[in-house]
Amino acid sequence: MNRNPVYLALDLPRLDAAEALARKVSGHIGGIKLGLEFFCAHGHHGVHELHKVGLPIFLDLKLHDIPNTVAGAMQAIHVLQPSIVTIHAAGGRAMMEDAKAAAGENCKVVAVTVLTSLDGDDLSAIGVNANPYDQALRLADLAHSAGLDGIVCSGHEVGAVHKQWKDGYFVVPGLRPADGKVGDQKRTVTPREARDAGASVLVIGRPISRAEDPLAAAKAIEATL
């Protein structure tokens, strides 16, 4: 792909600050990811305002409910014209099928497999008797069979999933530059490593948004790709 695969995760509490940051780095990213924090604070209005930056919008809402409710939520965001929307693979096949059927024509629906903040101990504590790698691959197969466009997984799994799902669309969060702080992420790789392994979208937040010079940070990450 020629387009810059970096989507900036913009979960700033103030809408004006979020828009200003997006405009500042817009020439060195490929899109904007808006998550639950942003959506709960600013709703449809906030998304419309960020559309003015002129980049694709990724709504990272991680929808997870009964199939009818998730389908209704997908229909409710048609007006926002998102390029990508996330749902949880753990919601099951029927939920994923209904979410995809209800999505806008130009919207990619991708399923979250295992959150990058979780490790094997965390999965065991919630009753999942598999390590993150095996669980991610299992849910990727389910998402593929349900007709979704792709999945969200860590950089540790994307290579294996890409081998099994050649035309899939793979979103990789939890990325950190080689010299970056890991923070609350437990399964990180560098943006370049994820891209080389088959990632379609690289989600990067704090390494840019909390950098002393966000523009320089965005340029530096872009240069590694």
C-alpha positions as CSV (number, residue, x, y, z in Angstrom):
1,M,0.0,0.0,0.0
2,N,1.2,3.5,-0.8
3,R,-0.8,5.2,1.9
4,N,0.9,5.8,5.2
5,P,-0.3,2.9,7.4
6,V,-0.1,4.9,10.7
7,Y,-3.4,5.8,12.4
8,L,-2.9,8.3,15.2
9,A,-4.9,7.2,18.3
10,L,-6.5,10.5,19.4
11,D,-8.0,10.1,22.9
12,L,-7.4,13.5,24.2
13,P,-10.1,14.9,26.5
14,R,-10.4,18.3,24.8
15,L,-11.8,18.4,21.3
16,D,-9.8,21.5,20.2
17,A,-6.6,19.9,21.4
18,A,-7.3,16.7,19.5
19,E,-8.1,18.5,16.3
20,A,-5.0,20.7,16.6
21,L,-2.7,17.7,17.1
22,A,-4.3,15.9,14.2
23,R,-3.8,18.9,11.9
24,K,-0.2,19.3,13.1
25,V,0.9,15.8,12.2
26,S,-1.6,15.2,9.3
27,G,1.1,15.1,6.6
28,H,2.8,12.2,8.3
29,I,0.0,9.9,9.3
30,G,-2.5,8.0,7.2
31,G,-5.6,8.3,9.4
32,I,-7.1,9.1,12.8
33,K,-8.3,6.5,15.3
34,L,-11.0,7.6,17.7
35,G,-11.7,5.3,20.7
36,L,-14.2,5.0,23.5
37,E,-12.7,7.9,25.5
38,F,-13.1,10.3,22.7
39,F,-16.5,9.0,21.5
40,C,-18.0,9.1,25.0
41,A,-16.7,12.6,25.5
42,H,-17.5,14.1,22.1
43,G,-19.9,11.8,20.3
44,H,-21.0,12.3,16.7
45,H,-20.1,16.0,16.9
46,G,-16.5,15.2,17.7
47,V,-16.2,12.7,14.8
48,H,-17.6,15.3,12.4
49,E,-15.1,17.8,13.6
50,L,-12.2,15.5,13.1
51,H,-13.4,14.6,9.6
52,K,-12.5,18.2,8.7
53,V,-8.8,17.3,9.0
54,G,-9.3,15.3,5.8
55,L,-8.0,11.9,6.9
56,P,-9.9,8.5,7.2
57,I,-11.6,8.0,10.5
58,F,-11.2,4.7,12.4
59,L,-13.9,4.3,15.1
60,D,-12.4,2.0,17.7
61,L,-15.6,1.3,19.6
62,K,-15.0,-2.5,20.2
63,L,-18.7,-3.2,20.0
64,H,-19.7,-6.4,22.0
65,D,-23.3,-7.2,22.7
66,I,-26.1,-9.3,21.3
67,P,-26.2,-9.4,17.5
68,N,-29.3,-7.2,17.1
69,T,-27.8,-4.5,19.3
70,V,-24.5,-4.5,17.6
71,A,-26.2,-4.3,14.2
72,G,-28.2,-1.4,15.4
73,A,-25.1,0.4,16.6
74,M,-23.4,-0.1,13.3
75,Q,-26.4,1.4,11.5
76,A,-26.4,4.4,13.9
77,I,-22.8,5.3,12.9
78,H,-23.4,5.2,9.1
79,V,-23.7,8.9,9.1
80,L,-20.2,9.2,10.5
81,Q,-18.7,7.5,7.5
82,P,-16.0,5.6,9.3
83,S,-13.3,3.8,7.3
84,I,-12.8,1.1,10.0
85,V,-14.9,0.0,13.0
86,T,-13.9,-2.5,15.6
87,I,-16.1,-5.2,17.2
88,H,-15.1,-8.0,19.6
89,A,-14.5,-11.4,18.1
90,A,-15.5,-12.9,21.5
91,G,-19.1,-11.7,20.7
92,G,-19.4,-14.8,18.5
93,R,-20.1,-15.6,14.8
94,A,-23.7,-14.4,14.7
95,M,-22.8,-11.0,16.2
96,M,-19.9,-10.6,13.7
97,E,-22.0,-11.6,10.7
98,D,-24.7,-9.1,11.7
99,A,-22.2,-6.4,12.3
100,K,-20.7,-6.8,8.9
101,A,-24.1,-6.9,7.2
102,A,-25.1,-3.7,8.9
103,A,-21.9,-1.8,8.2
104,G,-21.6,0.9,5.6
105,E,-20.5,0.0,2.1
106,N,-17.0,1.5,2.4
107,C,-16.5,0.5,6.1
108,K,-14.1,-2.2,7.1
109,V,-15.2,-4.2,10.1
110,V,-12.4,-5.8,12.1
111,A,-12.6,-8.0,15.1
112,V,-10.5,-7.5,18.3
113,T,-8.9,-10.8,19.2
114,V,-6.9,-10.4,22.4
115,L,-6.2,-7.0,23.8
116,T,-2.6,-6.0,23.8
117,S,-2.8,-5.2,27.5
118,L,-3.5,-8.9,28.3
119,D,-1.0,-11.7,28.8
120,G,-1.4,-15.4,29.5
121,D,-2.0,-14.9,33.2
122,D,-4.8,-12.4,32.4
123,L,-6.5,-14.8,30.1
124,S,-6.2,-17.6,32.6
125,A,-7.9,-15.4,35.2
126,I,-11.0,-15.0,33.0
127,G,-11.2,-18.7,32.2
128,V,-9.5,-18.8,28.8
129,N,-7.2,-21.8,28.8
130,A,-5.0,-20.7,25.9
131,N,-2.1,-18.3,25.5
132,P,-2.6,-15.0,23.8
133,Y,-1.0,-16.3,20.5
134,D,-3.2,-19.4,20.2
135,Q,-6.3,-17.5,21.3
136,A,-5.7,-14.7,18.7
137,L,-5.3,-17.2,15.9
138,R,-8.5,-19.1,17.0
139,L,-10.5,-15.9,17.0
140,A,-9.0,-14.8,13.7
141,D,-10.2,-18.0,12.1
142,L,-13.7,-17.3,13.5
143,A,-13.7,-13.7,12.2
144,H,-12.6,-14.9,8.8
145,S,-15.3,-17.5,8.6
146,A,-17.9,-14.9,9.7
147,G,-17.0,-12.7,6.7
148,L,-15.3,-9.8,8.4
149,D,-12.6,-7.7,6.7
150,G,-9.9,-8.5,9.2
151,I,-8.9,-8.4,12.8
152,V,-7.0,-6.5,15.5
153,C,-4.1,-8.4,17.0
154,S,-0.7,-7.7,18.4
155,G,2.5,-7.6,16.4
156,H,3.4,-11.0,17.8
157,E,0.4,-12.7,16.0
158,V,0.0,-10.7,12.8
159,G,2.6,-12.7,10.9
160,A,1.0,-16.0,11.5
161,V,-2.5,-14.7,10.8
162,H,-1.3,-13.1,7.6
163,K,0.0,-16.5,6.4
164,Q,-3.5,-18.0,6.9
165,W,-5.5,-15.1,5.7
166,K,-3.7,-13.6,2.7
167,D,-6.2,-10.9,1.8
168,G,-7.1,-10.0,5.4
169,Y,-7.0,-6.4,6.8
170,F,-4.8,-6.4,10.0
171,V,-4.8,-3.7,12.6
172,V,-1.9,-3.7,15.0
173,P,-2.1,-1.6,18.2
174,G,0.3,-1.5,21.1
175,L,3.2,-0.4,19.0
176,R,6.2,1.4,20.4
177,P,9.3,2.8,18.7
178,A,12.6,1.0,19.5
179,D,13.4,3.5,22.2
180,G,9.8,4.1,23.4
181,K,8.2,3.4,26.8
182,V,6.0,0.3,27.0
183,G,3.5,1.8,29.5
184,D,0.5,-0.5,30.1
185,Q,1.1,-2.6,27.0
186,K,2.4,-6.1,27.5
187,R,2.9,-7.4,24.0
188,T,4.6,-4.7,21.9
189,V,6.7,-4.6,18.7
190,T,8.0,-1.7,16.7
191,P,6.0,-0.2,13.9
192,R,8.5,-1.5,11.3
193,E,8.3,-5.0,12.7
194,A,4.5,-5.0,12.5
195,R,4.5,-3.6,9.0
196,D,7.0,-6.2,7.8
197,A,4.9,-9.0,9.4
198,G,1.8,-8.0,7.4
199,A,0.0,-5.2,9.3
200,S,-2.3,-3.1,7.2
201,V,-2.8,-0.4,9.9
202,L,-0.4,0.6,12.6
203,V,-2.1,2.2,15.6
204,I,0.1,4.7,17.4
205,G,-1.0,6.9,20.2
206,R,1.2,8.0,23.1
207,P,4.6,7.9,21.3
208,I,3.2,10.7,19.1
209,S,0.5,12.4,21.2
210,R,2.6,12.6,24.4
211,A,5.9,13.3,22.7
212,E,7.6,16.6,23.5
213,D,7.5,17.3,19.8
214,P,4.6,15.3,18.2
215,L,5.4,16.4,14.7
216,A,9.1,15.2,15.0
217,A,7.9,12.0,16.6
218,A,5.4,11.3,13.7
219,K,8.1,12.1,11.1
220,A,10.6,9.8,12.9
221,I,8.1,6.9,12.9
222,E,7.2,7.5,9.3
223,A,10.9,7.4,8.3
224,T,11.2,3.9,9.7
225,L,8.5,2.6,7.4
